Amino acid sequence: MIKSNILCIVPARSGSKGLPNKNIRKLAGKPLIQWTLDQAIKSKLISKIIVSTDSDKVIKICKNKKYLKKIEVPFKRPKNISGNNSPVSKTIIHCLNYYKKLNQEFDYLILLEPTSPIRFKNDIDNAIKKFLKKKKYFDGIVSIGEIKTNPYLFKYEYQNSIKSLFNLNHKNLNRQNFKKIYFPNYHWIK
């Protein structure tokens, strides 16, 4: 396989309405972002890892001696792309434009969000390998997870009664008869 120049962006803004400072909250003894950084630096296929953040606390984590020379925080993310309604696509474009001004280009981009911490270096490298092998068929790849509670079984309240969310022709279907349903392990790009 020909070595590609792959940029890894780890987006980690400070503001979050749902869970304030979520990227630096501890999960099993270490900050959430650290789970992603630890696996990214073990990847054999990623050329450069950068963190795009507006948080001084995230920057401090990235300056840990085990990340020196492996992870860069080349700029502090501007406020206009750090809000709750800022799509991650603007963060990606900002990063790519930054490197374009430095005359640095990359063949591919990988986005590793800290809010999906249960991934390992092999997951990252296998996804990259799969993409590079099949890139003529698609433009990108995303990890998915199986939804354990099938939405076909969901109910909602309507005029003081409980209704099925989906209009199914069969009553009392066993859960084993439903097709598996998956969700993407990323935030929707607006």
C-alpha positions as CSV (number, residue, x, y, z in Angstrom):
1,M,0.0,0.0,0.0
2,I,1.3,3.4,-0.9
3,K,1.8,5.7,2.1
4,S,-0.7,8.6,2.1
5,N,-0.4,11.9,3.8
6,I,-3.3,11.8,6.3
7,L,-4.3,14.7,8.5
8,C,-6.2,13.8,11.7
9,I,-8.3,16.5,13.2
10,V,-9.6,16.1,16.8
11,P,-12.3,18.8,17.4
12,A,-12.6,19.7,21.0
13,R,-14.4,22.9,21.8
14,S,-15.0,24.0,25.3
15,G,-18.7,25.0,25.3
16,S,-21.4,22.4,25.6
17,K,-24.9,23.0,26.8
18,G,-25.7,19.3,27.4
19,L,-22.5,18.4,29.3
20,P,-20.3,21.4,30.2
21,N,-16.6,20.8,29.6
22,K,-17.3,17.3,28.3
23,N,-14.0,16.9,26.4
24,I,-12.0,17.3,29.6
25,R,-14.3,15.4,32.0
26,K,-12.8,12.3,33.4
27,L,-13.8,8.9,32.0
28,A,-12.2,6.0,33.9
29,G,-9.6,8.2,35.4
30,K,-8.5,10.4,32.4
31,P,-10.0,13.3,30.4
32,L,-12.3,12.2,27.6
33,I,-10.1,13.7,24.9
34,Q,-7.1,11.7,26.1
35,W,-8.8,8.5,25.1
36,T,-8.9,9.7,21.5
37,L,-5.4,11.2,21.6
38,D,-3.8,8.0,23.0
39,Q,-5.2,5.9,20.2
40,A,-4.5,8.5,17.4
41,I,-0.7,8.6,18.3
42,K,-0.6,4.8,18.1
43,S,-1.9,4.8,14.5
44,K,0.7,3.8,12.0
45,L,-1.1,5.5,9.1
46,I,-1.9,9.0,10.4
47,S,0.7,11.6,9.3
48,K,-0.2,14.6,11.4
49,I,-2.6,15.0,14.4
50,I,-4.0,18.3,15.3
51,V,-6.5,19.4,17.9
52,S,-8.8,22.3,17.0
53,T,-10.0,23.9,20.3
54,D,-10.9,27.1,21.9
55,S,-10.1,25.7,25.4
56,D,-7.0,26.5,27.4
57,K,-7.6,23.3,29.4
58,V,-7.6,21.1,26.3
59,I,-4.4,22.9,25.1
60,K,-2.8,22.1,28.5
61,I,-3.7,18.4,28.1
62,C,-2.2,18.4,24.6
63,K,1.1,19.8,26.0
64,N,1.6,16.7,28.1
65,K,5.1,15.3,27.5
66,K,3.7,12.1,26.0
67,Y,2.0,14.2,23.3
68,L,4.9,16.5,22.5
69,K,6.1,16.2,18.9
70,K,3.1,13.9,18.2
71,I,0.1,16.3,18.6
72,E,-0.1,19.9,17.5
73,V,-2.5,22.7,18.5
74,P,-1.4,25.1,15.8
75,F,-4.0,27.7,16.6
76,K,-6.8,28.5,19.0
77,R,-10.1,27.9,17.3
78,P,-12.0,31.2,16.6
79,K,-15.1,31.9,18.6
80,N,-17.3,32.2,15.4
81,I,-16.8,28.4,14.8
82,S,-16.8,27.3,18.5
83,G,-20.5,27.8,19.5
84,N,-23.2,25.2,20.1
85,N,-24.6,25.7,16.6
86,S,-21.2,25.6,14.8
87,P,-21.1,22.6,12.5
88,V,-17.9,20.5,12.6
89,S,-17.6,21.1,8.8
90,K,-16.6,24.7,9.5
91,T,-13.9,23.4,11.9
92,I,-12.6,21.1,9.2
93,I,-12.6,23.9,6.6
94,H,-10.8,26.2,9.0
95,C,-8.1,23.6,9.6
96,L,-7.6,22.9,5.9
97,N,-7.4,26.6,5.1
98,Y,-4.8,27.1,7.8
99,Y,-2.6,24.5,6.3
100,K,-3.3,25.6,2.7
101,K,-1.8,29.1,3.7
102,L,1.3,27.2,4.8
103,N,1.4,25.3,1.5
104,Q,0.8,22.1,3.3
105,E,-1.7,19.7,1.7
106,F,-3.0,16.3,2.7
107,D,-4.3,13.4,0.7
108,Y,-6.9,12.5,3.2
109,L,-8.6,13.7,6.4
110,I,-9.7,11.7,9.4
111,L,-11.9,13.2,12.0
112,L,-11.7,11.7,15.5
113,E,-14.2,13.2,17.9
114,P,-13.5,12.9,21.6
115,T,-17.1,12.1,22.2
116,S,-16.6,8.6,20.6
117,P,-13.8,7.4,22.8
118,I,-14.2,3.6,22.5
119,R,-12.0,3.1,19.5
120,F,-8.5,1.6,19.3
121,K,-5.5,2.2,17.0
122,N,-6.5,-1.0,15.0
123,D,-10.0,0.4,14.5
124,I,-8.5,3.7,13.1
125,D,-5.9,1.9,10.9
126,N,-8.4,-0.7,9.6
127,A,-10.8,2.0,8.7
128,I,-8.1,3.9,6.8
129,K,-7.0,0.8,5.0
130,K,-10.6,-0.1,4.1
131,F,-11.1,3.4,2.7
132,L,-7.9,3.5,0.7
133,K,-8.7,0.1,-0.8
134,K,-12.2,1.1,-1.8
135,K,-11.8,4.9,-2.3
136,K,-12.8,4.6,-6.0
137,Y,-16.3,3.5,-4.8
138,F,-17.0,6.1,-2.1
139,D,-15.8,9.5,-0.8
140,G,-15.6,8.7,2.9
141,I,-16.1,6.2,5.7
142,V,-17.8,6.4,9.1
143,S,-18.0,4.0,12.0
144,I,-21.4,2.9,13.1
145,G,-22.9,1.2,16.1
146,E,-25.9,-1.1,16.4
147,I,-29.0,0.3,18.1
148,K,-29.8,-2.2,20.8
149,T,-33.4,-1.1,21.3
150,N,-35.0,-1.3,17.9
151,P,-36.9,1.9,17.0
152,Y,-39.7,-0.2,15.5
153,L,-40.7,-1.0,19.1
154,F,-40.9,2.7,20.1
155,K,-44.1,4.2,21.3
156,Y,-45.4,7.7,21.8
157,E,-48.2,9.4,23.7
158,Y,-51.0,10.8,21.5
159,Q,-54.3,12.2,22.9
160,N,-54.0,10.2,26.2
161,S,-53.2,6.9,24.5
162,I,-50.0,5.1,23.5
163,K,-49.4,4.7,19.8
164,S,-46.7,2.8,17.9
165,L,-44.1,5.1,16.3
166,F,-44.2,3.0,13.1
167,N,-47.3,1.6,11.5
168,L,-46.5,-2.1,11.4
169,N,-48.7,-4.6,9.6
170,H,-48.0,-7.4,12.1
171,K,-48.8,-7.4,15.7
172,N,-46.6,-9.0,18.4
173,L,-43.5,-9.3,16.2
174,N,-40.6,-10.8,18.0
175,R,-37.6,-8.5,18.3
176,Q,-35.5,-11.2,16.6
177,N,-37.6,-10.6,13.4
178,F,-36.6,-7.0,13.0
179,K,-33.7,-6.0,10.8
180,K,-30.6,-4.6,12.6
181,I,-30.5,-0.8,12.7
182,Y,-27.3,1.3,13.1
183,F,-26.4,4.8,14.0
184,P,-23.4,6.8,12.8
185,N,-20.7,7.5,15.5
186,Y,-20.4,11.2,14.7
187,H,-22.3,14.4,15.0
188,W,-24.3,15.3,12.0
189,I,-22.6,17.8,9.7
190,K,-24.9,20.8,9.1
